[in-house]
């Protein structure tokens, strides 16, 4: 049972104004076919012309011909009888004056006024074909009219002739050509057809798409009017309809963007489509194979080249949320050349994989499984020699998954230290400075353990600035942080007395020179190490920008370094959204993109994650503001200790929540964003929680904002 119908003009709207192709609208056409939404063609074209396009579109729904002159409904389409005449397999609701009378009165007016004007009936098939761009056969069909006559002036439009048409009791309208007709229009036909759908199915929403003055009444008759941009970039300025949506793209491309947007419901579909395009661009499998290849017996990784004949063994190690997909690519590339391998992945992120073993471990607080897996990796690389090539695969999450406590430390010590810093809202730099100096593998120590083997590390970056020393805490990169900085981070958040005694003792010994520092620039192991970033948030944002442009949205990347408290970031994004929306013209839409990684200082007892907290805070900031929606999510599919990736909100989210008895501010104060969105969806039947499951990639978080200003002006 359809809950929506779409009524569409053809020329310049669903059909390209030059080629008459609807290819650019195919994604939206597929979507409405899948959802069973009737597409009603409503055109100035004749019945026989429209029948040709219905066949090409595999369309079996009613249609409106010649600017509303007749509604042609397939026999038996509606179950209840209605007043109509039988006509060639259709039930025809005739609204127009017969063509013969229209033509006779057109000729009489022309003679009386001596006007330089010609109708299609005055032209040969070849002349109509030349004028319209149609084929000769299509031009012949366009002349077989039932209710109106298209006409053109020899020069500029003759206002006296147009006035004479109106004074004679007829009407005229203008699309690609002028048309003379009786007292009918597309709007009246749409009203009648809508009533039949509503009688059959109950409440039915209507979407109407047009591009010219002859579509005005149709756009006035529907619930969601859309004005499609002309090929020259303009919109018909004569059309002013409340809540009019103006497309950014012309013709069928604009038709496609508008239909997809309106069918998405509160922009949810568009937000998800843009986010998914970003994920596809940073798929770890594709990222690795884009940067690594084998040619003439040599492995090329970025600018580095390795003669495979020089190595007796190749081992693959690594850790991170996206590392399983990276390892699949390594196997596809190297196959049986790999002697052994082991990676540590987040619980639930295991993928089918041969040759390379997988260990699942906890994140963000490390556990015994991660420690055991890392111990095995260290043993593998320590056994490597100068004739061994070590391929290291690292992605976000590697800091927690690749865990080897420094001598004298326990895993419990590291767990407590990590948890305290996370709860305090420490930045990733501060967190990593501490973790590196409590580790036997971070801060370049994995490369140190592998020396003298050749190490090449492929990294999928999840950190701001794509810093090698920060991604997974830099196991194969030089470290710029010090024991002193680790101690300073702990002191900053007042955690000295809360930290495990062994942690403080170890860090203080290091600051006093009694424990070796992490690997610094100039260390000999770095001469045998190459680090190559194969994917990052910038690539995801570029792909999201391209997708949003394809959807007809003017797009801007705000930045790739959003950081700080999630609530402060929400305030910044809300201010940016308000300012940007204020600069839009009526009917315009745009997309803002942002990436980064915020933090949350946990003061409440609730459950959530930085993206859900950001989204909830944003919803409060824009409460009641129309035309603003946001998706904030982790590209790995996770957000804090929850099964959600993030959330989707708009200006109505907080309003709706209050109407259902939920206080969004109270949930925010308790850091309980997860419970808020879960309960809101349960009570409203909506989709605010964004749950994807593991995506297989990880390049920080991403925010997609859609802005629009509706209206006629």
Order of alpha helices (4+ residues) and beta strands (2+ residues): beta-alpha-beta-alpha-beta-beta-beta-beta-alpha-beta-alpha-alpha-beta-alpha-beta-beta-alpha-beta-alpha-beta-beta-alpha-alpha-alpha-beta-beta-beta-beta-alpha-beta-beta-alpha-beta-alpha-alpha-alpha-alpha-beta-alpha-alpha-beta-alpha-beta-alpha-beta-alpha-beta-beta-alpha-alpha-alpha-beta-beta
